[in-house]
Amino acid sequence: MSTLDATVSMLEAMPEDARIKVMEFTQRLFTSRKPANPFVPIGQEQILSDLAESRQQISDGKGLDMEDALNRIGKQHGFI
């Protein structure tokens, strides 16, 4: 399934009020004067620090299996 197919499938599974919220948000992305990207640029030092923290969490057994996490989120939001 392509990304487009998956997106359409998710939209079809959403209740009408949720689809309207997605449409309104998308419209704001294209009409906003300021960028919609909520992420601020970070430097190499911060990236390496975040990576070290993530590796430590995985070593400590605090990581999540991505497939399990995606399935849980999909079920929670009615996509699966």
The first five atom37 places (N, CA, C, CB, O) and aatype in JSON, in Angstrom:
{
  "aatype": [12, 15, 16, 10, 3, 0, 16, 19, 15, 12, 10, 6, 0, 12, 14, 6, 3, 0, 1, 9, 11, 19, 12, 6, 13, 16, 5, 1, 10, 13, 16, 15, 1, 11, 14, 0, 2, 14, 13, 19, 14, 9, 7, 5, 6, 5, 9, 10, 15, 3, 10, 0, 6, 15, 1, 5, 5, 9, 15, 3, 7, 11, 7, 10, 3, 12, 6, 3, 0, 10, 2, 1, 9, 7, 11, 5, 8, 7, 13, 9],
  "atom_mask": [
    [1, 1, 1, 1, 1],
    [1, 1, 1, 1, 1],
    [1, 1, 1, 1, 1],
    [1, 1, 1, 1, 1],
    [1, 1, 1, 1, 1],
    [1, 1, 1, 1, 1],
    [1, 1, 1, 1, 1],
    [1, 1, 1, 1, 1],
    [1, 1, 1, 1, 1],
    [1, 1, 1, 1, 1],
    [1, 1, 1, 1, 1],
    [1, 1, 1, 1, 1],
    [1, 1, 1, 1, 1],
    [1, 1, 1, 1, 1],
    [1, 1, 1, 1, 1],
    [1, 1, 1, 1, 1],
    [1, 1, 1, 1, 1],
    [1, 1, 1, 1, 1],
    [1, 1, 1, 1, 1],
    [1, 1, 1, 1, 1],
    [1, 1, 1, 1, 1],
    [1, 1, 1, 1, 1],
    [1, 1, 1, 1, 1],
    [1, 1, 1, 1, 1],
    [1, 1, 1, 1, 1],
    [1, 1, 1, 1, 1],
    [1, 1, 1, 1, 1],
    [1, 1, 1, 1, 1],
    [1, 1, 1, 1, 1],
    [1, 1, 1, 1, 1],
    [1, 1, 1, 1, 1],
    [1, 1, 1, 1, 1],
    [1, 1, 1, 1, 1],
    [1, 1, 1, 1, 1],
    [1, 1, 1, 1, 1],
    [1, 1, 1, 1, 1],
    [1, 1, 1, 1, 1],
    [1, 1, 1, 1, 1],
    [1, 1, 1, 1, 1],
    [1, 1, 1, 1, 1],
    [1, 1, 1, 1, 1],
    [1, 1, 1, 1, 1],
    [1, 1, 1, 0, 1],
    [1, 1, 1, 1, 1],
    [1, 1, 1, 1, 1],
    [1, 1, 1, 1, 1],
    [1, 1, 1, 1, 1],
    [1, 1, 1, 1, 1],
    [1, 1, 1, 1, 1],
    [1, 1, 1, 1, 1],
    [1, 1, 1, 1, 1],
    [1, 1, 1, 1, 1],
    [1, 1, 1, 1, 1],
    [1, 1, 1, 1, 1],
    [1, 1, 1, 1, 1],
    [1, 1, 1, 1, 1],
    [1, 1, 1, 1, 1],
    [1, 1, 1, 1, 1],
    [1, 1, 1, 1, 1],
    [1, 1, 1, 1, 1],
    [1, 1, 1, 0, 1],
    [1, 1, 1, 1, 1],
    [1, 1, 1, 0, 1],
    [1, 1, 1, 1, 1],
    [1, 1, 1, 1, 1],
    [1, 1, 1, 1, 1],
    [1, 1, 1, 1, 1],
    [1, 1, 1, 1, 1],
    [1, 1, 1, 1, 1],
    [1, 1, 1, 1, 1],
    [1, 1, 1, 1, 1],
    [1, 1, 1, 1, 1],
    [1, 1, 1, 1, 1],
    [1, 1, 1, 0, 1],
    [1, 1, 1, 1, 1],
    [1, 1, 1, 1, 1],
    [1, 1, 1, 1, 1],
    [1, 1, 1, 0, 1],
    [1, 1, 1, 1, 1],
    [1, 1, 1, 1, 1]
  ],
  "atom_positions": [
    [[0.85, -1.17, 0.0], [0.0, 0.0, 0.0], [0.89, 1.23, 0.0], [-0.96, 0.0, 1.22], [1.81, 1.35, 0.81]],
    [[0.62, 2.14, -0.92], [1.41, 3.37, -0.99], [1.01, 4.33, 0.13], [1.22, 4.06, -2.37], [0.0, 4.13, 0.8]],
    [[1.82, 5.34, 0.32], [1.52, 6.35, 1.33], [0.2, 7.04, 1.03], [2.65, 7.37, 1.42], [-0.6, 7.31, 1.93]],
    [[-0.02, 7.33, -0.24], [-1.27, 7.97, -0.64], [-2.46, 7.06, -0.34], [-1.24, 8.33, -2.13], [-3.47, 7.52, 0.21]],
    [[-2.35, 5.78, -0.69], [-3.42, 4.82, -0.41], [-3.69, 4.73, 1.09], [-3.07, 3.44, -0.96], [-4.85, 4.69, 1.52]],
    [[-2.63, 4.69, 1.88], [-2.79, 4.59, 3.33], [-3.45, 5.85, 3.89], [-1.42, 4.37, 4.01], [-4.29, 5.77, 4.79]],
    [[-3.07, 7.01, 3.36], [-3.67, 8.27, 3.82], [-5.15, 8.31, 3.49], [-2.95, 9.46, 3.19], [-5.97, 8.68, 4.34]],
    [[-5.51, 7.95, 2.28], [-6.91, 7.94, 1.88], [-7.69, 6.95, 2.73], [-7.05, 7.59, 0.39], [-8.81, 7.23, 3.15]],
    [[-7.11, 5.79, 2.98], [-7.76, 4.79, 3.81], [-8.03, 5.32, 5.21], [-6.92, 3.52, 3.88], [-9.1, 5.1, 5.77]],
    [[-7.03, 6.01, 5.79], [-7.21, 6.58, 7.13], [-8.32, 7.63, 7.12], [-5.9, 7.2, 7.64], [-9.15, 7.67, 8.03]],
    [[-8.32, 8.49, 6.09], [-9.35, 9.52, 6.02], [-10.74, 8.92, 5.87], [-9.07, 10.47, 4.85], [-11.71, 9.41, 6.44]],
    [[-10.84, 7.85, 5.09], [-12.14, 7.19, 4.91], [-12.64, 6.56, 6.21], [-12.04, 6.12, 3.82], [-13.85, 6.48, 6.44]],
    [[-11.71, 6.12, 7.05], [-12.1, 5.47, 8.31], [-12.46, 6.47, 9.4], [-10.98, 4.57, 8.8], [-13.07, 6.11, 10.4]],
    [[-12.07, 7.73, 9.22], [-12.33, 8.76, 10.24], [-13.79, 9.17, 10.24], [-11.44, 9.98, 10.0], [-14.46, 9.15, 9.21]],
    [[-14.27, 9.56, 11.42], [-15.6, 10.16, 11.48], [-15.59, 11.5, 10.73], [-16.05, 10.36, 12.96], [-14.53, 12.11, 10.56]],
    [[-16.75, 11.95, 10.3], [-16.86, 13.18, 9.5], [-16.26, 14.38, 10.22], [-18.33, 13.46, 9.18], [-15.57, 15.18, 9.59]],
    [[-16.49, 14.54, 11.52], [-15.96, 15.7, 12.24], [-14.44, 15.71, 12.26], [-16.5, 15.73, 13.67], [-13.82, 16.78, 12.22]],
    [[-13.82, 14.53, 12.32], [-12.36, 14.44, 12.28], [-11.84, 14.81, 10.9], [-11.89, 13.03, 12.67], [-10.82, 15.49, 10.78]],
    [[-12.54, 14.38, 9.84], [-12.13, 14.74, 8.48], [-12.2, 16.24, 8.27], [-13.02, 14.02, 7.44], [-11.34, 16.82, 7.6]],
    [[-13.21, 16.88, 8.84], [-13.33, 18.33, 8.7], [-12.15, 19.02, 9.39], [-14.68, 18.82, 9.3], [-11.61, 19.99, 8.87]],
    [[-11.76, 18.52, 10.57], [-10.61, 19.1, 11.27], [-9.34, 18.94, 10.44], [-10.43, 18.43, 12.65], [-8.53, 19.87, 10.38]],
    [[-9.15, 17.79, 9.81], [-7.98, 17.57, 8.96], [-7.99, 18.54, 7.79], [-7.93, 16.1, 8.45], [-6.96, 19.13, 7.45]],
    [[-9.16, 18.71, 7.17], [-9.27, 19.61, 6.03], [-8.95, 21.05, 6.46], [-10.7, 19.54, 5.41], [-8.22, 21.75, 5.76]],
    [[-9.5, 21.49, 7.6], [-9.25, 22.85, 8.08], [-7.77, 23.06, 8.39], [-10.1, 23.15, 9.31], [-7.21, 24.11, 8.08]],
    [[-7.15, 22.07, 9.01], [-5.73, 22.17, 9.32], [-4.9, 22.27, 8.04], [-5.27, 20.96, 10.17], [-3.99, 23.08, 7.94]],
    [[-5.24, 21.43, 7.07], [-4.52, 21.44, 5.79], [-4.66, 22.79, 5.1], [-5.03, 20.32, 4.87], [-3.7, 23.31, 4.53]],
    [[-5.85, 23.34, 5.14], [-6.06, 24.66, 4.53], [-5.21, 25.72, 5.23], [-7.55, 25.06, 4.59], [-4.64, 26.6, 4.58]],
    [[-5.11, 25.64, 6.56], [-4.29, 26.6, 7.3], [-2.81, 26.47, 6.92], [-4.46, 26.41, 8.82], [-2.09, 27.47, 6.89]],
    [[-2.37, 25.25, 6.62], [-0.97, 25.06, 6.22], [-0.65, 25.86, 4.95], [-0.67, 23.57, 5.99], [0.44, 26.42, 4.82]],
    [[-1.61, 25.9, 4.03], [-1.37, 26.54, 2.75], [-1.66, 28.04, 2.76], [-2.21, 25.89, 1.7], [-1.21, 28.76, 1.87]],
    [[-2.4, 28.52, 3.75], [-2.74, 29.95, 3.78], [-2.02, 30.7, 4.89], [-4.23, 30.11, 3.95], [-2.14, 31.93, 4.98]],
    [[-1.29, 30.0, 5.72], [-0.59, 30.63, 6.83], [0.58, 31.47, 6.33], [-0.09, 29.57, 7.82], [1.27, 31.09, 5.38]],
    [[0.79, 32.6, 6.97], [1.93, 33.45, 6.6], [3.22, 32.95, 7.23], [1.67, 34.89, 7.03], [4.3, 33.19, 6.7]],
    [[3.11, 32.26, 8.34], [4.31, 31.73, 8.96], [4.36, 30.22, 8.73], [4.35, 32.06, 10.48], [3.32, 29.6, 8.52]],
    [[5.53, 29.65, 8.76], [5.65, 28.21, 8.5], [4.88, 27.39, 9.54], [7.13, 27.8, 8.48], [4.85, 27.73, 10.72]],
    [[4.28, 26.31, 9.07], [3.5, 25.45, 9.96], [4.39, 24.45, 10.7], [2.44, 24.71, 9.17], [3.92, 23.73, 11.58]],
    [[5.65, 24.4, 10.34], [6.56, 23.44, 10.96], [6.83, 23.83, 12.41], [7.89, 23.36, 10.16], [7.4, 24.89, 12.67]],
    [[6.41, 22.98, 13.36], [6.6, 23.33, 14.77], [8.01, 23.03, 15.29], [5.6, 22.58, 15.61], [8.32, 23.33, 16.44]],
    [[8.85, 22.45, 14.45], [10.18, 22.05, 14.88], [11.2, 23.14, 14.59], [10.59, 20.74, 14.2], [11.25, 23.67, 13.48]],
    [[11.99, 23.46, 15.58], [13.02, 24.46, 15.39], [14.33, 23.75, 15.02], [13.21, 25.33, 16.68], [14.57, 22.63, 15.46]],
    [[15.15, 24.38, 14.22], [16.43, 23.77, 13.87], [17.29, 23.56, 15.12], [17.18, 24.65, 12.85], [17.31, 24.39, 16.03]],
    [[17.99, 22.44, 15.14], [18.91, 22.17, 16.25], [20.28, 21.86, 15.68], [18.4, 21.0, 17.13], [20.42, 21.5, 14.51]],
    [[21.28, 22.02, 16.52], [22.65, 21.81, 16.08], [23.12, 20.38, 16.26], [0.0, 0.0, 0.0], [22.42, 19.53, 16.82]],
    [[24.31, 20.12, 15.76], [24.9, 18.79, 15.82], [25.05, 18.31, 17.26], [26.26, 18.79, 15.12], [24.84, 17.13, 17.54]],
    [[25.42, 19.21, 18.16], [25.61, 18.82, 19.56], [24.3, 18.28, 20.17], [26.12, 20.03, 20.38], [24.32, 17.28, 20.88]],
    [[23.2, 18.95, 19.89], [21.9, 18.51, 20.41], [21.48, 17.17, 19.79], [20.82, 19.58, 20.13], [20.95, 16.3, 20.48]],
    [[21.73, 17.01, 18.5], [21.4, 15.75, 17.83], [22.17, 14.6, 18.46], [21.72, 15.84, 16.31], [21.6, 13.55, 18.77]],
    [[23.47, 14.8, 18.66], [24.3, 13.74, 19.25], [23.89, 13.45, 20.69], [25.78, 14.13, 19.19], [23.92, 12.3, 21.13]],
    [[23.51, 14.48, 21.43], [23.06, 14.31, 22.8], [21.75, 13.5, 22.83], [22.86, 15.67, 23.49], [21.6, 12.59, 23.64]],
    [[20.82, 13.85, 21.95], [19.54, 13.12, 21.87], [19.77, 11.67, 21.47], [18.6, 13.81, 20.86], [19.12, 10.76, 21.98]],
    [[20.7, 11.45, 20.54], [21.02, 10.1, 20.1], [21.6, 9.27, 21.24], [21.99, 10.14, 18.92], [21.24, 8.11, 21.42]],
    [[22.51, 9.87, 22.01], [23.1, 9.15, 23.14], [22.03, 8.79, 24.17], [24.21, 10.01, 23.81], [22.03, 7.69, 24.71]],
    [[21.12, 9.72, 24.43], [20.03, 9.46, 25.38], [19.13, 8.33, 24.86], [19.19, 10.75, 25.61], [18.73, 7.45, 25.63]],
    [[18.82, 8.35, 23.58], [17.98, 7.31, 22.99], [18.66, 5.95, 23.07], [17.66, 7.65, 21.52], [18.01, 4.95, 23.4]],
    [[19.94, 5.91, 22.77], [20.67, 4.63, 22.85], [20.7, 4.1, 24.28], [22.1, 4.8, 22.33], [20.6, 2.89, 24.49]],
    [[20.83, 5.01, 25.26], [20.83, 4.59, 26.66], [19.46, 4.03, 27.05], [21.21, 5.77, 27.57], [19.38, 3.02, 27.76]],
    [[18.4, 4.67, 26.6], [17.05, 4.19, 26.9], [16.83, 2.8, 26.3], [15.99, 5.17, 26.36], [16.23, 1.94, 26.95]],
    [[17.31, 2.57, 25.11], [17.18, 1.26, 24.47], [17.99, 0.23, 25.27], [17.65, 1.3, 22.99], [17.51, -0.88, 25.5]],
    [[19.19, 0.59, 25.67], [20.01, -0.32, 26.48], [19.34, -0.67, 27.8], [21.37, 0.31, 26.75], [19.48, -1.79, 28.3]],
    [[18.6, 0.29, 28.36], [17.9, 0.08, 29.63], [16.58, -0.67, 29.44], [17.63, 1.41, 30.31], [15.85, -0.9, 30.41]],
    [[16.28, -1.05, 28.21], [15.03, -1.79, 27.95], [13.8, -0.91, 27.92], [0.0, 0.0, 0.0], [12.68, -1.4, 28.05]],
    [[13.98, 0.39, 27.74], [12.85, 1.32, 27.73], [12.32, 1.58, 26.32], [13.26, 2.63, 28.37], [11.37, 2.35, 26.16]],
    [[12.91, 0.96, 25.32], [12.48, 1.17, 23.95], [11.2, 0.42, 23.64], [0.0, 0.0, 0.0], [10.85, -0.54, 24.33]],
    [[10.5, 0.85, 22.6], [9.28, 0.19, 22.15], [9.55, -0.51, 20.83], [8.11, 1.19, 22.0], [10.31, -0.01, 20.0]],
    [[8.93, -1.65, 20.64], [8.96, -2.29, 19.34], [8.05, -1.48, 18.42], [8.52, -3.81, 19.42], [6.87, -1.32, 18.72]],
    [[8.58, -0.98, 17.33], [7.83, -0.07, 16.46], [6.56, -0.7, 15.91], [8.71, 0.4, 15.31], [5.52, -0.05, 15.83]],
    [[6.64, -1.97, 15.52], [5.45, -2.62, 14.98], [4.34, -2.69, 16.03], [5.79, -4.04, 14.47], [3.18, -2.42, 15.73]],
    [[4.7, -3.05, 17.27], [3.72, -3.08, 18.36], [3.15, -1.69, 18.63], [4.35, -3.65, 19.64], [1.94, -1.53, 18.82]],
    [[4.01, -0.7, 18.64], [3.56, 0.67, 18.91], [2.6, 1.15, 17.83], [4.77, 1.62, 19.01], [1.57, 1.74, 18.14]],
    [[2.93, 0.9, 16.56], [2.06, 1.33, 15.46], [0.72, 0.6, 15.49], [2.75, 1.1, 14.12], [-0.32, 1.2, 15.22]],
    [[0.75, -0.69, 15.81], [-0.51, -1.44, 15.9], [-1.38, -0.9, 17.03], [-0.23, -2.93, 16.12], [-2.59, -0.77, 16.87]],
    [[-0.77, -0.59, 18.17], [-1.52, -0.05, 19.31], [-2.13, 1.3, 18.96], [-0.6, 0.09, 20.55], [-3.3, 1.55, 19.25]],
    [[-1.35, 2.16, 18.33], [-1.85, 3.48, 17.94], [-2.95, 3.34, 16.88], [-0.69, 4.37, 17.39], [-3.97, 4.04, 16.94]],
    [[-2.76, 2.44, 15.92], [-3.77, 2.21, 14.89], [-5.09, 1.74, 15.48], [0.0, 0.0, 0.0], [-6.15, 2.21, 15.07]],
    [[-5.03, 0.83, 16.43], [-6.25, 0.34, 17.08], [-6.9, 1.44, 17.91], [-5.94, -0.88, 17.97], [-8.12, 1.6, 17.92]],
    [[-6.07, 2.19, 18.61], [-6.57, 3.28, 19.47], [-7.34, 4.32, 18.66], [-5.4, 3.94, 20.21], [-8.32, 4.88, 19.15]],
    [[-6.9, 4.58, 17.44], [-7.52, 5.62, 16.61], [-8.46, 5.06, 15.56], [-6.46, 6.44, 15.95], [-8.95, 5.79, 14.7]],
    [[-8.71, 3.74, 15.61], [-9.69, 3.15, 14.72], [-9.22, 2.9, 13.3], [0.0, 0.0, 0.0], [-10.05, 2.74, 12.4]],
    [[-7.91, 2.86, 13.08], [-7.39, 2.6, 11.74], [-7.24, 1.12, 11.45], [-6.07, 3.28, 11.56], [-7.16, 0.7, 10.3]],
    [[-7.21, 0.31, 12.52], [-7.03, -1.14, 12.37], [-8.25, -1.84, 12.92], [-5.74, -1.63, 13.09], [-8.32, -3.07, 12.89]]
  ]
}
